[in-house]
């Protein structure tokens, strides 16, 4: 059974305005296969109302933080939408890309992740104060990778990681960073299998936590992982260089054959 995103219907609330929360509705399918693409155009416009950001924020709220109640779900969804729009909309000041995986049968979003260029220090930590920016440089960071449970173990997460790696190479970077909350053994195993190694431990990281009326960002510890990437030039130019070399050798061989055929000795034979 595949899962399609449909808006959840909730009774009206008179105390605060809840954003649209998308539920996964069961639809029959033969296999869990998804296509990956980059969100573009109006999809990443920082506007209110039902949008791709609503669906992705619902995925993140439910499957990254596991809310204990509907109220927590709505609060986390609203906070994640605000965070995603700030970082991955067309209005963001930093280079970024938001990728989604869609069920090939229903077209619904079943996974997503973000890639952004951030100012990070040598240990992959963001600056907290202005003077710390002096020790930071632009580095690509993959974040918010989430796959709905019904589509896990299908290779979708690995494909999203590879897509981000290829994009970072095209942007001219030779590395990609990922931050994982310490204790998330499943994510640690995934990234280790993808070739990522521990760079540093960030003890001053934060994560959203839903309270009764609002979301607070509370302290947590993240593992900063890094993978060295082959340069885009090396990946893209080497095949062309080999093609030129082989073409030159072939042309040289053909010229020698023509010279041999046109020589007097060849004519006598």
C-alpha distance (Angstrom), angle and dihedral (degrees) to the residues before:
residue distance angle dihedral
X1 . . .
X2 3.79 . .
X3 3.78 124.3 .
X4 3.81 124.5 -125.4
X5 3.79 124.8 -166.2
X6 3.79 114.4 -119.2
X7 3.80 128.0 166.7
X8 3.80 113.7 -95.2
X9 3.79 115.0 -125.6
X10 3.80 113.4 -134.9
X11 3.80 131.9 175.3
X12 3.80 113.3 -99.8
X13 3.79 117.6 -88.4
X14 3.80 119.0 -146.9
X15 3.81 97.6 -166.1
X16 3.78 102.7 57.9
X17 3.78 140.2 3.1
X18 3.79 114.0 -106.1
X19 3.79 121.4 -152.9
X20 3.77 120.9 -128.1
X21 3.81 109.4 -77.3
X22 3.78 114.6 -156.8
X23 3.80 120.2 -142.6
X24 3.78 127.1 -157.9
X25 3.80 110.4 -117.8
X26 3.79 120.8 -164.7
X27 3.80 117.9 -111.2
X28 3.81 124.6 172.8
X29 3.78 119.0 -107.1
X30 3.78 140.2 160.0
X31 3.80 98.1 -126.8
X32 3.78 140.9 -5.1
X33 3.80 102.3 -106.0
X34 3.79 125.5 150.2
X35 3.80 138.5 -171.2
X36 3.80 119.1 -137.4
X37 3.78 122.5 -142.0
X38 3.79 141.0 157.4
X39 3.79 118.5 -103.8
X40 3.80 109.3 -120.0
X41 3.79 144.6 166.7
X42 3.78 117.6 5.8
X43 3.81 90.3 0.1
X44 3.81 90.8 75.2
X45 3.80 96.7 38.7
X46 3.84 110.5 126.3
X47 3.81 95.2 -122.2
X48 3.79 132.4 132.9
X49 3.79 123.5 -113.4
X50 3.78 134.4 54.5
X51 3.79 109.5 -21.7
X52 3.76 144.2 136.4
X53 3.81 88.3 -81.2
X54 3.82 89.6 60.7
X55 3.79 92.0 55.1
X56 3.79 95.2 44.4
X57 3.81 93.0 46.1
X58 3.80 89.4 52.3
X59 3.80 90.5 52.3
X60 3.80 91.2 49.9
X61 3.80 94.6 45.4
X62 3.80 93.8 50.5
X63 3.79 102.2 37.4
X64 3.79 103.8 31.2
X65 3.81 98.4 42.7
X66 3.84 107.1 19.3
X67 3.83 101.1 -141.3
X68 3.80 115.1 -141.8
X69 3.81 96.2 -144.0
X70 3.79 142.6 17.9
X71 3.78 90.7 -101.9
X72 3.81 91.3 54.5
X73 3.79 89.7 46.9
X74 3.79 92.3 53.6
X75 3.81 93.1 45.2
X76 3.80 92.8 48.9
X77 3.81 91.9 44.9
X78 3.79 90.9 53.0
X79 3.82 92.1 47.4
X80 3.81 92.9 46.7
X81 3.80 90.9 50.0
X82 3.79 90.8 52.9
X83 3.80 90.3 48.1
X84 3.81 94.9 46.6
X85 3.80 93.9 47.1
X86 3.81 90.4 51.0
X87 3.79 93.1 50.7
X88 3.81 105.9 30.7
X89 3.79 109.2 26.1
X90 3.79 124.4 102.4
X91 3.83 87.7 -101.9
X92 3.80 93.6 63.4
X93 3.80 115.0 116.6
X94 3.81 92.4 -144.5
X95 3.78 128.9 72.7
X96 3.78 107.8 -98.3
X97 3.78 146.9 155.1
X98 3.79 131.5 -159.5
X99 3.80 115.8 -153.0
X100 3.79 126.6 -164.3
X101 3.79 133.7 -172.1
X102 3.80 115.9 -143.3
X103 3.78 128.9 -161.6
X104 3.81 105.0 -109.7
X105 3.81 91.5 -138.2
X106 3.80 103.8 42.4
X107 3.81 99.7 22.4
X108 3.80 90.3 -134.1
X109 3.81 122.5 142.4
X110 3.81 111.6 -104.1
X111 3.82 100.9 164.4
X112 3.78 140.8 14.0
X113 3.80 145.5 171.5
X114 3.77 138.7 -179.4
X115 3.79 133.5 -130.1
X116 3.79 120.8 -162.1
X117 3.78 139.3 164.5
X118 3.80 108.7 -123.7
X119 3.77 137.4 178.1
X120 3.82 102.1 -107.4
X121 3.78 134.3 163.8
X122 3.80 126.8 -126.2
X123 3.82 90.6 -79.1
X124 3.80 93.3 48.9
X125 3.80 95.0 -105.3
X126 3.80 124.2 140.0
X127 3.79 119.3 -121.2
X128 3.80 116.3 -102.1
X129 3.80 96.7 -171.5
X130 3.80 134.2 35.5
X131 3.81 94.4 -110.9
X132 3.82 90.5 55.8
X133 3.81 89.7 63.6
X134 3.80 88.2 75.1
X135 3.80 89.7 70.7
X136 3.82 94.5 45.2
X137 3.78 132.1 90.4
X138 3.79 135.9 -177.2
X139 3.80 110.8 -80.7
X140 3.82 130.6 167.5
X141 3.81 115.6 -113.7
X142 3.81 128.9 -168.5
X143 3.81 114.4 -151.7
X144 3.81 146.1 160.4
X145 3.79 95.3 33.5
X146 3.79 106.7 173.9
X147 3.81 134.1 164.9
X148 3.81 123.3 -174.2
X149 3.83 110.9 -114.6
X150 3.82 94.3 -114.3
X151 3.81 91.0 60.8
X152 3.80 99.6 42.4
X153 3.81 122.9 116.1
X154 3.81 89.1 34.0
X155 3.82 95.5 105.0
X156 3.82 93.0 -105.6
X157 3.82 94.9 124.7
X158 3.81 91.7 51.2
X159 3.80 90.7 49.3
X160 3.79 90.9 51.5
X161 3.81 90.2 50.4
X162 3.81 91.6 49.5
X163 3.81 90.4 48.3
X164 3.81 90.4 53.9
X165 3.80 91.3 47.2
X166 3.80 91.7 52.4
X167 3.80 90.7 47.7
X168 3.81 92.6 49.5
X169 3.81 89.1 51.6
X170 3.79 91.1 51.4
X171 3.78 88.7 51.6
X172 3.81 88.6 56.9
X173 3.82 101.5 -103.3
X174 3.79 126.1 133.5
X175 3.81 96.9 -158.9
X176 3.78 142.3 42.7
X177 3.81 126.4 -152.1
X178 3.80 128.2 -153.0
X179 3.79 128.3 -175.2
X180 3.81 120.3 -148.8
X181 3.78 126.6 -177.4
X182 3.79 109.6 -113.8
X183 3.79 110.2 -102.9
X184 3.81 95.5 33.2
X185 3.78 92.5 120.4
X186 3.81 95.2 171.7
X187 3.81 92.9 57.6
X188 3.80 91.4 42.9
X189 3.81 90.9 55.0
X190 3.81 91.8 47.0
X191 3.79 94.7 52.2
X192 3.80 93.2 42.1
X193 3.81 88.2 54.9
X194 3.82 88.2 50.9
X195 3.81 90.9 55.6
X196 3.82 102.1 -97.5
X197 3.79 121.1 144.3
X198 3.79 132.7 -165.6
X199 3.80 112.8 -88.5
X200 3.81 102.0 170.6
X201 3.80 145.2 -30.0
X202 3.80 115.1 -109.7
X203 3.81 107.9 -152.8
X204 3.80 94.4 174.8
X205 3.82 97.6 60.1
X206 3.80 122.8 125.0
X207 3.79 137.7 -149.5
X208 3.83 133.4 -169.7
X209 3.79 118.3 -98.8
X210 3.79 122.7 -174.1
X211 3.79 118.2 -130.5
X212 3.77 129.7 -178.4
X213 3.79 96.5 -74.1
X214 3.79 107.7 3.7
X215 3.80 146.1 17.0
X216 3.78 120.9 -100.5
X217 3.79 125.6 -164.3
X218 3.79 105.9 -128.8
X219 3.83 130.6 -170.4
X220 3.79 120.1 -90.3
X221 3.79 138.4 157.8
X222 3.79 121.5 -110.0
X223 3.77 130.5 -167.1
X224 3.80 110.7 -135.0
X225 3.81 109.9 -144.2
X226 3.79 126.8 -170.4
X227 3.78 137.6 -169.5
X228 3.78 125.5 -167.2
X229 3.78 111.7 -131.0
X230 3.79 128.6 -151.6
X231 3.78 107.9 -113.6
X232 3.79 117.0 -97.8
X233 3.80 89.3 -125.8
X234 3.79 91.5 55.5
X235 3.79 92.2 47.0
X236 3.81 95.2 45.6
X237 3.80 104.3 32.8
X238 3.80 101.5 43.5
X239 3.81 94.8 69.9
X240 3.82 90.3 50.2
X241 3.80 91.5 48.7
X242 3.81 90.8 50.6
X243 3.78 89.4 47.7
X244 3.82 90.3 53.8
X245 3.80 92.5 48.0
X246 3.80 93.3 49.3
X247 3.78 90.9 45.1
X248 3.80 90.6 52.1
X249 3.80 92.5 49.9
X250 3.79 91.2 48.7
X251 3.81 91.8 49.6
X252 3.80 91.1 48.7
X253 3.81 90.5 51.7
X254 3.79 92.2 50.0
X255 3.81 91.2 50.1
X256 3.80 91.1 52.9
X257 3.79 91.0 50.3
X258 3.82 91.0 52.0
X259 3.82 91.6 48.4
X260 3.80 90.9 49.1
X261 3.80 92.3 49.4
X262 3.82 92.5 49.4
X263 3.84 96.6 48.3
X264 3.87 120.1 106.9
X265 3.80 92.2 -119.8
X266 3.77 90.1 57.5
X267 3.80 90.2 49.0
X268 3.83 91.8 52.4
X269 3.79 91.0 51.1
